Amino acid sequence: MKRLLPLVLCAALLTGCGAHEAETKTAAPIDTVTPITILETAPTYPAGDTVDYRWGDAVSISLTLPQGWAWEAAPQDESVPPTAAGVVFYPQGRAGDCAVSFQCWLQGFGMCGTGVTFSEVVSQTTGELATLATADRGDHIMVTIIRKNVPGDYVATAYLPADFWEENRDTILECVLTAEVGADCMGLDEARALAADAWPDDARGDDVTVYGRYDVLTQVWTLTAHRVTKAAQDGGESLTPLYRLTVDNDGSLGEVMPVSWNG
């Protein structure tokens, strides 16, 4: 497994600076949103092998790699359950320096924001969203792609040569953004719909948005209703959490609980 050492180093650096939650309290300004062009009639890369990976009842990853790329199951630690489960993909013959780890973090994902540039990316084909985080390390780039609004903490991480990232950025983003994940799990839109009538009156209206996180070990959505306040000075938004509830995979709802900034 020596050839996968850069991935282990990348994960350690990303998680070693404290809890930068994937769901942040301040959304990125609109001018940082970078659309990723994916043509519906002609893929941006010739299709190669198909990834079809499953772990347990709730973790699944399906995607199509470019021609000449390969994949394998990512190595797991010895904890029970393991920290993460998923795959590693890379150009054939370059597993040692150009590998991308794409895994579901089973107990949540956090990363340090120090020295990291964040932006939002969207697939124009599927409409899927992700947060892209990059950190310049001289001749290498640390890359983190956090899928949004999916049933689980699905995150791609890599420590790549800067010239390789520059050349293959859109290809890697396309692979991660168009991957089907959590195939047997309830989607966020369904969970929101089931909870729509449960929110108190002060958690309704155009200024309230419901975000969610799915726990793949319990197969439960935790939904949080936030009041969204526009920040005119920078074009961003601030989110104030109001209430929280859970939605089981069978559709049953938990009790609505008020939350605070520390809740």
TORDO-377676 format. One record per residue (C-alpha): residue in three letters; x, y, z. Coordinates in steps of 0.02 Angstrom, whole numbers, plus 32768, in hexadecimal, padded with zeros to 4 digits. Layout:
N
> residu;u;v;w
> ALA;X;Y;Z
...
! end
This chain:
263
> residu;u;v;w
> MET;8000;8000;8000
> LYS;8097;8075;7FF7
> ARG;8059;80BD;7F54
> LEU;7FBF;8102;7FAE
> LEU;8026;8161;802F
> PRO;8000;820D;7FE1
> LEU;7F46;81EE;8001
> VAL;7F65;81C4;80B8
> LEU;7FD0;8260;80CA
> CYS;7F48;82C9;8076
> ALA;7EC1;8288;80EB
> ALA;7F2D;82A8;8183
> LEU;7F51;835B;8150
> LEU;7E9C;837E;8125
> THR;7E57;833F;81CA
> GLY;7EE1;8376;823E
> CYS;7EB2;842C;8258
> GLY;7E0B;841A;82AF
> ALA;7D55;8414;827F
> HIS;7D2D;8473;81E1
> GLU;7C81;842A;81C2
> ALA;7C4C;83FE;8112
> GLU;7BAB;845D;8136
> THR;7BEF;850C;815A
> LYS;7B8D;8599;81AB
> THR;7BC2;8614;8123
> ALA;7BA0;85EA;806D
> ALA;7C1B;8619;7FE6
> PRO;7BFB;86BD;7F89
> ILE;7BA7;86A1;7EE2
> ASP;7C41;86D8;7E81
> THR;7CA2;8641;7EC1
> VAL;7C29;85C6;7E72
> THR;7C83;8571;7DE2
> PRO;7C14;8514;7D65
> ILE;7C60;8474;7D23
> THR;7C2C;8457;7C6F
> ILE;7BF5;83A5;7C4F
> LEU;7BAB;8388;7BA2
> GLU;7B13;8318;7BA0
> THR;7B2D;82DA;7AEE
> ALA;7BEA;82C9;7AEB
> PRO;7C4A;82A0;7B8B
> THR;7CE4;8309;7BAC
> TYR;7D4B;826A;7BB4
> PRO;7D3E;81BE;7B5F
> ALA;7CE6;8146;7BD5
> GLY;7D4D;80BB;7C24
> ASP;7D32;8043;7CB4
> THR;7C98;804E;7D22
> VAL;7CAA;8057;7DDF
> ASP;7C26;7FF8;7E40
> TYR;7C52;7FF7;7EF9
> ARG;7BEC;7FCB;7F93
> TRP;7C11;7FC3;804D
> GLY;7B8B;7F8B;80C6
> ASP;7AD5;7FB9;80A8
> ALA;7AE7;8073;808B
> VAL;7B8B;809C;8034
> SER;7B94;808F;7F77
> ILE;7BF7;80E6;7EEE
> SER;7BD8;80D3;7E34
> LEU;7C35;8138;7DB1
> THR;7C86;812B;7D06
> LEU;7D41;8148;7CFA
> PRO;7D9D;8192;7C64
> GLN;7DF2;8118;7BF0
> GLY;7E9A;80E4;7C33
> TRP;7E6B;80FE;7CEA
> ALA;7E5C;8074;7D6C
> TRP;7E11;8061;7E19
> GLU;7E18;7FF6;7EB5
> ALA;7DC7;7FF1;7F5F
> ALA;7E18;806E;7FD5
> PRO;7E7B;8024;8067
> GLN;7E1D;802A;810C
> ASP;7E5D;8044;81BC
> GLU;7E44;7FC0;8242
> SER;7DBD;801D;82A4
> VAL;7D0E;7FD3;82AB
> PRO;7CBA;801E;824C
> PRO;7D4A;8062;81E3
> THR;7D60;811D;81D0
> ALA;7D2F;811C;8119
> ALA;7CFF;80A6;808C
> GLY;7D0E;80C2;7FD2
> VAL;7D83;80BC;7F3D
> VAL;7E25;8101;7EF6
> PHE;7E33;812B;7E3D
> TYR;7EC8;8162;7DD5
> PRO;7F16;815D;7D27
> GLN;7F5D;80B0;7D09
> GLY;8011;80A8;7D43
> ARG;8003;8145;7DB0
> ALA;7FB3;8103;7E4F
> GLY;8046;8144;7EB4
> ASP;803D;81FC;7E88
> CYS;7F94;821F;7E34
> ALA;7F16;81BC;7E99
> VAL;7E6E;8206;7ECF
> SER;7E18;81BB;7F67
> PHE;7D5A;81C5;7F5F
> GLN;7D0C;8183;7FFE
> CYS;7C77;8191;8072
> TRP;7CB4;81C9;811E
> LEU;7C4D;815D;8191
> GLN;7C57;81C9;822E
> GLY;7C5A;8275;81DE
> PHE;7CDD;82DC;8183
> GLY;7D3A;8376;81BD
> MET;7DCD;83D8;817B
> CYS;7E3A;846D;81A3
> GLY;7E14;850E;8146
> THR;7EBE;855E;8161
> GLY;7F12;8586;80BB
> VAL;7E84;8536;8059
> THR;7E20;8585;7FCC
> PHE;7D69;8555;7FC8
> SER;7CF0;8561;7F36
> GLU;7C4D;8511;7F02
> VAL;7C41;84A6;7E64
> VAL;7BA9;8463;7E09
> SER;7B8E;83E2;7D81
> GLN;7B2D;8430;7CF1
> THR;7AF5;8381;7CBE
> THR;7AB5;833D;7D64
> GLY;7AA8;83DC;7DCC
> GLU;7B0B;8387;7E57
> LEU;7B6B;83FC;7ECA
> ALA;7C10;83F1;7F25
> THR;7C86;845C;7F8A
> LEU;7D33;8462;7F3C
> ALA;7DC3;8486;7FB3
> THR;7E75;849A;7F74
> ALA;7F19;84C3;7FC9
> ASP;7FB8;84F1;7F6B
> ARG;804F;848D;7FA6
> GLY;80CB;84CB;7F26
> ASP;80DE;8446;7EA0
> HIS;8047;83E8;7EE7
> ILE;7F91;8411;7F08
> MET;7F28;83CC;7F97
> VAL;7E77;83B1;7F54
> THR;7DD7;838C;7FB3
> ILE;7D2E;837A;7F5D
> ILE;7C9A;836D;7FD5
> ARG;7BF8;8332;7F86
> LYS;7B60;8392;7FC5
> ASN;7AAD;835B;7FE5
> VAL;7AD3;82A1;7FD7
> PRO;7AAF;8214;8055
> GLY;7B59;820E;80A9
> ASP;7BFC;826D;80B8
> TYR;7C42;8242;800C
> VAL;7CE9;8299;7FF4
> ALA;7D75;828E;7F74
> THR;7E25;82B8;7FB0
> ALA;7ECA;82BC;7F53
> TYR;7F7C;82FD;7F5D
> LEU;7FA8;8319;7EA7
> PRO;8034;8364;7E3F
> ALA;7FFD;8415;7E14
> ASP;8010;83FC;7D58
> PHE;7FAA;835A;7D5F
> TRP;7F1D;83B3;7DBD
> GLU;7F1E;8442;7D41
> GLU;7F0F;83C9;7CAF
> ASN;7E90;8352;7CFE
> ARG;7E2A;83C5;7D70
> ASP;7D88;83BC;7D0D
> THR;7D98;8301;7CF0
> ILE;7DAB;82DE;7DAA
> LEU;7D1E;8353;7DD8
> GLU;7CAD;8303;7D55
> CYS;7CD1;8255;7D9B
> VAL;7CA7;828B;7E4D
> LEU;7C12;82FB;7E25
> THR;7BBA;827F;7DB4
> ALA;7BD8;81E7;7E23
> GLU;7B3B;8195;7E67
> VAL;7B4C;817E;7F22
> GLY;7ADD;8134;7FA9
> ALA;7A6F;80DA;7F2D
> ASP;7A05;8080;7FB0
> CYS;79F2;8113;8025
> MET;7969;8197;8036
> GLY;7995;8237;7FDA
> LEU;7999;82E3;8028
> ASP;7906;8324;7FC3
> GLU;789A;8293;8000
> ALA;78CF;82B0;80B4
> ARG;78A7;836A;80A5
> ALA;77FC;8342;805C
> LEU;77D2;82C9;80EA
> ALA;7803;834D;816B
> ALA;77AF;83E0;8115
> ASP;7714;83E2;8183
> ALA;7771;83C4;8226
> TRP;77CE;846A;8234
> PRO;778A;84F1;82AA
> ASP;7743;858F;825D
> ASP;77E3;85F3;827A
> ALA;7845;8573;8213
> ARG;77E1;8593;8176
> GLY;77ED;8616;80EE
> ASP;785E;864C;8062
> ASP;78EA;867A;80DA
> VAL;78F7;85C9;8122
> THR;795F;853F;80D3
> VAL;796A;848A;810D
> TYR;7A14;8435;8107
> GLY;7A34;8380;812F
> ARG;7AB8;82FF;815B
> TYR;7AA1;8244;8144
> ASP;7AEF;81C8;81BD
> VAL;7B16;812C;8158
> LEU;7B2E;80C3;81F5
> THR;7A7F;80E5;8239
> GLN;7A31;8111;818F
> VAL;79E1;81AD;81D7
> TRP;79D7;825F;8192
> THR;79F0;82EE;820D
> LEU;799C;8388;81C6
> THR;79BD;8437;8206
> ALA;7952;84CD;81D8
> HIS;79BA;856C;81C8
> ARG;7986;8621;81B4
> VAL;79EA;866B;8124
> THR;7A25;871F;8131
> LYS;7A72;8773;809B
> ALA;7B17;87CD;80B8
> ALA;7B11;8863;8044
> GLN;7BC6;8892;805F
> ASP;7C0E;87F4;8010
> GLY;7B7B;87A2;7FB8
> GLY;7B80;870C;802C
> GLU;7B02;86C3;80A5
> SER;7B02;86A1;8160
> LEU;7AA0;860C;81A4
> THR;7A4C;860A;824E
> PRO;7A14;855C;8286
> LEU;7963;8556;82CA
> TYR;7923;84A3;82DD
> ARG;795F;83F3;82BF
> LEU;7909;834C;82A2
> THR;7932;829F;8263
> VAL;78E8;8238;81D5
> ASP;7905;817C;81D7
> ASN;791E;811C;8136
> ASP;786E;80D3;814F
> GLY;7825;8183;814F
> SER;7801;8197;8209
> LEU;7823;8243;8255
> GLY;7878;826D;82F9
> GLU;7849;82F8;8371
> VAL;7866;83AC;8338
> MET;78EB;83F8;83A8
> PRO;7923;84B0;83B2
> VAL;79DD;84CD;8394
> SER;7A54;855B;83B9
> TRP;7AF7;8594;836A
> ASN;7B4E;8515;83D9
> GLY;7ACC;848D;83BE
! end
